[in-house]
Amino acid sequence: MKVTVCELPDSSAALEEAWNGLTLHLADEGSDLLLLPEMPFHPWLAGTREVDPGAWLAAVEAHDRWLERLPEMGVATVLGSRPVIRDERRFNEGFVWEVTGGYRAAHLKYYLPDEEGFWEASWYERGDGEFNVIEAGGVKAGFQICTDLWFTERSRALGRQGAHLIAAPRATPRSTLEKWLAGGRVAAVTSGAYCLSSNRFTSAENEQDPGGLGWITDPEGEVLATTEPDRPFVTVTIDPAFAEGAKETYPRYVRE
């Protein structure tokens, strides 16, 4: 199975060009599954502490429009996260989109930071705390959206449910990229699953701005590929059987 991760620009103006480039990459590589960054189709909302419900609604509508264009990607399965309004409440929703079945909600982000540049707990609510695997393009996928990734007990639980991969869409700053990659490797080892992550990106030099660095790690924590500013899309072939076998090896077999 071929999987693709990416870094996409934080600027709406630059997104169209990046979209076209990503579409060509997916076709050239023959990718089966694409992971998008965290809420990628609108400028980052939680950069300011002042909550604007109108801006949230605009972000929801922008994601609605871009999600309608997913068939342009020519890929069977797309994973990502998006802003939603459910029962008049705002959430960050992980989703699976498949060419054969359309959109399915998969997870609500649960662990929410609330600090400079990332006032997420102010902007929207935490989810229900459920971390479950979902069928996605023939594999079992679990979501740990951005900050969710740091709670390794969730990674372990997803592995115990048979996850082949953990999807970690992110919006993380340039200053902490290496720390995040370390977290992705630990999530992979803890779960015995591949860890895929895509991030937002800006060329600005502010260390708090999104810094890219998508990755694909194998169930032993080996980094198979990473994105770079001059290589914003990467594709790797993964083996779900390797993830299944990893569940029976150290440290996954050790019981609590």
ROMIKOL-389010 format. One record per residue (C-alpha): residue number from 1; residue in one letter; y negated, z, x. Coordinates in steps of 0.5 Angstrom, whole numbers, padded with zeros to 4 digits. Example, Ala and Ser with C-alpha at 12.3 -4.5 7.8 and 13.67 -1.06 7.14 Angstrom:
2
[1,A,[0009,0016,0025]]
[2,S,[0002,0014,0027]]
REM end
This chain:
256
[1,M,[0000,0000,0000]]
[2,K,[-0007,-0002,0003]]
[3,V,[-0013,0003,0002]]
[4,T,[-0020,0002,0003]]
[5,V,[-0025,0007,0004]]
[6,C,[-0033,0006,0005]]
[7,E,[-0040,0008,0006]]
[8,L,[-0045,0006,0001]]
[9,P,[-0053,0006,0002]]
[10,D,[-0056,0011,-0001]]
[11,S,[-0062,0006,-0003]]
[12,S,[-0061,0002,-0010]]
[13,A,[-0064,-0004,-0007]]
[14,A,[-0059,-0004,-0001]]
[15,L,[-0053,-0003,-0006]]
[16,E,[-0053,-0010,-0008]]
[17,E,[-0052,-0013,-0001]]
[18,A,[-0047,-0008,0001]]
[19,W,[-0043,-0009,-0006]]
[20,N,[-0042,-0016,-0004]]
[21,G,[-0040,-0014,0003]]
[22,L,[-0035,-0010,0000]]
[23,T,[-0032,-0015,-0005]]
[24,L,[-0031,-0020,0001]]
[25,H,[-0028,-0014,0005]]
[26,L,[-0023,-0012,0000]]
[27,A,[-0021,-0020,-0001]]
[28,D,[-0020,-0021,0006]]
[29,E,[-0016,-0015,0007]]
[30,G,[-0012,-0015,0000]]
[31,S,[-0013,-0008,-0001]]
[32,D,[-0010,-0005,-0007]]
[33,L,[-0014,0002,-0008]]
[34,L,[-0021,0003,-0006]]
[35,L,[-0025,0010,-0006]]
[36,L,[-0032,0010,-0007]]
[37,P,[-0037,0016,-0005]]
[38,E,[-0039,0021,-0009]]
[39,M,[-0044,0019,-0015]]
[40,P,[-0046,0012,-0011]]
[41,F,[-0049,0008,-0016]]
[42,H,[-0056,0012,-0017]]
[43,P,[-0060,0016,-0011]]
[44,W,[-0058,0023,-0010]]
[45,L,[-0061,0027,-0015]]
[46,A,[-0059,0034,-0012]]
[47,G,[-0064,0033,-0007]]
[48,T,[-0069,0037,-0011]]
[49,R,[-0069,0044,-0014]]
[50,E,[-0073,0042,-0020]]
[51,V,[-0068,0039,-0025]]
[52,D,[-0070,0033,-0029]]
[53,P,[-0065,0031,-0035]]
[54,G,[-0068,0025,-0036]]
[55,A,[-0066,0023,-0029]]
[56,W,[-0059,0025,-0030]]
[57,L,[-0059,0021,-0036]]
[58,A,[-0062,0015,-0032]]
[59,A,[-0056,0016,-0027]]
[60,V,[-0051,0016,-0032]]
[61,E,[-0053,0010,-0035]]
[62,A,[-0053,0007,-0028]]
[63,H,[-0046,0008,-0027]]
[64,D,[-0044,0006,-0033]]
[65,R,[-0047,-0001,-0031]]
[66,W,[-0044,-0001,-0024]]
[67,L,[-0037,0001,-0027]]
[68,E,[-0037,-0005,-0032]]
[69,R,[-0037,-0009,-0025]]
[70,L,[-0031,-0006,-0022]]
[71,P,[-0027,-0012,-0024]]
[72,E,[-0031,-0016,-0019]]
[73,M,[-0028,-0012,-0013]]
[74,G,[-0021,-0016,-0015]]
[75,V,[-0018,-0009,-0013]]
[76,A,[-0012,-0006,-0018]]
[77,T,[-0015,0001,-0017]]
[78,V,[-0021,0004,-0016]]
[79,L,[-0023,0012,-0015]]
[80,G,[-0029,0015,-0015]]
[81,S,[-0034,0020,-0018]]
[82,R,[-0040,0020,-0023]]
[83,P,[-0045,0024,-0027]]
[84,V,[-0043,0025,-0034]]
[85,I,[-0045,0028,-0040]]
[86,R,[-0040,0032,-0044]]
[87,D,[-0041,0036,-0050]]
[88,E,[-0049,0036,-0048]]
[89,R,[-0047,0039,-0041]]
[90,R,[-0047,0035,-0035]]
[91,F,[-0041,0035,-0030]]
[92,N,[-0039,0031,-0024]]
[93,E,[-0033,0027,-0026]]
[94,G,[-0028,0024,-0021]]
[95,F,[-0024,0018,-0024]]
[96,V,[-0019,0013,-0024]]
[97,W,[-0020,0006,-0026]]
[98,E,[-0015,0001,-0026]]
[99,V,[-0015,-0007,-0028]]
[100,T,[-0010,-0006,-0033]]
[101,G,[-0012,0000,-0036]]
[102,G,[-0019,0001,-0035]]
[103,Y,[-0023,0008,-0034]]
[104,R,[-0019,0015,-0034]]
[105,A,[-0023,0022,-0032]]
[106,A,[-0019,0025,-0027]]
[107,H,[-0022,0032,-0025]]
[108,L,[-0029,0035,-0026]]
[109,K,[-0032,0038,-0019]]
[110,Y,[-0031,0045,-0019]]
[111,Y,[-0034,0048,-0012]]
[112,L,[-0042,0047,-0013]]
[113,P,[-0047,0048,-0007]]
[114,D,[-0054,0051,-0009]]
[115,E,[-0058,0050,-0002]]
[116,E,[-0064,0045,0001]]
[117,G,[-0062,0038,-0001]]
[118,F,[-0056,0040,-0005]]
[119,W,[-0058,0044,-0011]]
[120,E,[-0052,0042,-0015]]
[121,A,[-0050,0048,-0018]]
[122,S,[-0058,0048,-0021]]
[123,W,[-0057,0040,-0023]]
[124,Y,[-0050,0041,-0027]]
[125,E,[-0044,0045,-0029]]
[126,R,[-0038,0047,-0025]]
[127,G,[-0031,0044,-0028]]
[128,D,[-0025,0047,-0031]]
[129,G,[-0022,0049,-0025]]
[130,E,[-0016,0044,-0026]]
[131,F,[-0014,0041,-0020]]
[132,N,[-0008,0036,-0022]]
[133,V,[-0005,0030,-0019]]
[134,I,[-0006,0023,-0023]]
[135,E,[-0002,0017,-0023]]
[136,A,[-0007,0012,-0019]]
[137,G,[-0004,0005,-0018]]
[138,G,[0003,0007,-0017]]
[139,V,[0002,0013,-0013]]
[140,K,[0000,0020,-0014]]
[141,A,[-0007,0022,-0013]]
[142,G,[-0011,0029,-0013]]
[143,F,[-0019,0030,-0013]]
[144,Q,[-0023,0034,-0008]]
[145,I,[-0030,0032,-0009]]
[146,C,[-0034,0034,-0003]]
[147,T,[-0035,0041,-0003]]
[148,D,[-0028,0042,-0007]]
[149,L,[-0025,0040,0000]]
[150,W,[-0026,0046,0003]]
[151,F,[-0022,0050,-0001]]
[152,T,[-0015,0049,0002]]
[153,E,[-0011,0053,-0003]]
[154,R,[-0013,0047,-0007]]
[155,S,[-0010,0042,-0002]]
[156,R,[-0004,0046,-0002]]
[157,A,[-0003,0046,-0009]]
[158,L,[-0004,0039,-0010]]
[159,G,[0001,0038,-0005]]
[160,R,[0006,0042,-0008]]
[161,Q,[0005,0037,-0014]]
[162,G,[0007,0031,-0010]]
[163,A,[0001,0028,-0008]]
[164,H,[0001,0022,-0004]]
[165,L,[-0006,0022,-0003]]
[166,I,[-0012,0027,-0004]]
[167,A,[-0019,0023,-0005]]
[168,A,[-0025,0026,-0003]]
[169,P,[-0031,0022,-0005]]
[170,R,[-0037,0026,-0001]]
[171,A,[-0045,0026,-0001]]
[172,T,[-0045,0030,0006]]
[173,P,[-0051,0030,0011]]
[174,R,[-0051,0027,0018]]
[175,S,[-0051,0034,0022]]
[176,T,[-0044,0036,0019]]
[177,L,[-0040,0030,0020]]
[178,E,[-0035,0032,0025]]
[179,K,[-0034,0039,0021]]
[180,W,[-0033,0035,0015]]
[181,L,[-0028,0030,0019]]
[182,A,[-0024,0037,0021]]
[183,G,[-0024,0039,0014]]
[184,G,[-0021,0032,0012]]
[185,R,[-0015,0033,0017]]
[186,V,[-0014,0040,0015]]
[187,A,[-0013,0038,0008]]
[188,A,[-0008,0033,0010]]
[189,V,[-0004,0037,0014]]
[190,T,[-0004,0043,0008]]
[191,S,[-0002,0038,0003]]
[192,G,[0003,0033,0007]]
[193,A,[-0001,0028,0004]]
[194,Y,[-0006,0022,0006]]
[195,C,[-0013,0024,0006]]
[196,L,[-0018,0019,0004]]
[197,S,[-0026,0020,0004]]
[198,S,[-0032,0016,0003]]
[199,N,[-0039,0018,0004]]
[200,R,[-0046,0016,0002]]
[201,F,[-0050,0013,0008]]
[202,T,[-0058,0012,0010]]
[203,S,[-0061,0010,0016]]
[204,A,[-0066,0015,0016]]
[205,E,[-0066,0020,0022]]
[206,N,[-0067,0026,0018]]
[207,E,[-0060,0030,0019]]
[208,Q,[-0060,0032,0012]]
[209,D,[-0059,0025,0009]]
[210,P,[-0052,0022,0008]]
[211,G,[-0049,0020,0014]]
[212,G,[-0043,0016,0012]]
[213,L,[-0037,0017,0016]]
[214,G,[-0031,0015,0011]]
[215,W,[-0024,0017,0014]]
[216,I,[-0017,0016,0012]]
[217,T,[-0012,0021,0015]]
[218,D,[-0005,0021,0015]]
[219,P,[0000,0027,0012]]
[220,E,[0000,0030,0020]]
[221,G,[-0008,0030,0020]]
[222,E,[-0008,0024,0025]]
[223,V,[-0014,0020,0024]]
[224,L,[-0012,0013,0022]]
[225,A,[-0019,0010,0021]]
[226,T,[-0026,0012,0020]]
[227,T,[-0032,0008,0018]]
[228,E,[-0039,0007,0022]]
[229,P,[-0046,0004,0021]]
[230,D,[-0044,-0003,0023]]
[231,R,[-0037,-0002,0020]]
[232,P,[-0038,0001,0013]]
[233,F,[-0031,-0001,0010]]
[234,V,[-0024,0000,0013]]
[235,T,[-0017,-0001,0010]]
[236,V,[-0011,0002,0013]]
[237,T,[-0003,0001,0010]]
[238,I,[-0001,0008,0008]]
[239,D,[0007,0009,0006]]
[240,P,[0008,0014,0000]]
[241,A,[0015,0016,0002]]
[242,F,[0012,0019,0009]]
[243,A,[0008,0023,0004]]
[244,E,[0014,0025,0000]]
[245,G,[0018,0027,0007]]
[246,A,[0012,0031,0010]]
[247,K,[0013,0036,0004]]
[248,E,[0019,0038,0007]]
[249,T,[0016,0039,0014]]
[250,Y,[0012,0045,0017]]
[251,P,[0008,0048,0015]]
[252,R,[0009,0045,0008]]
[253,Y,[0016,0048,0007]]
[254,V,[0014,0055,0008]]
[255,R,[0013,0059,0002]]
[256,E,[0008,0063,0000]]
REM end
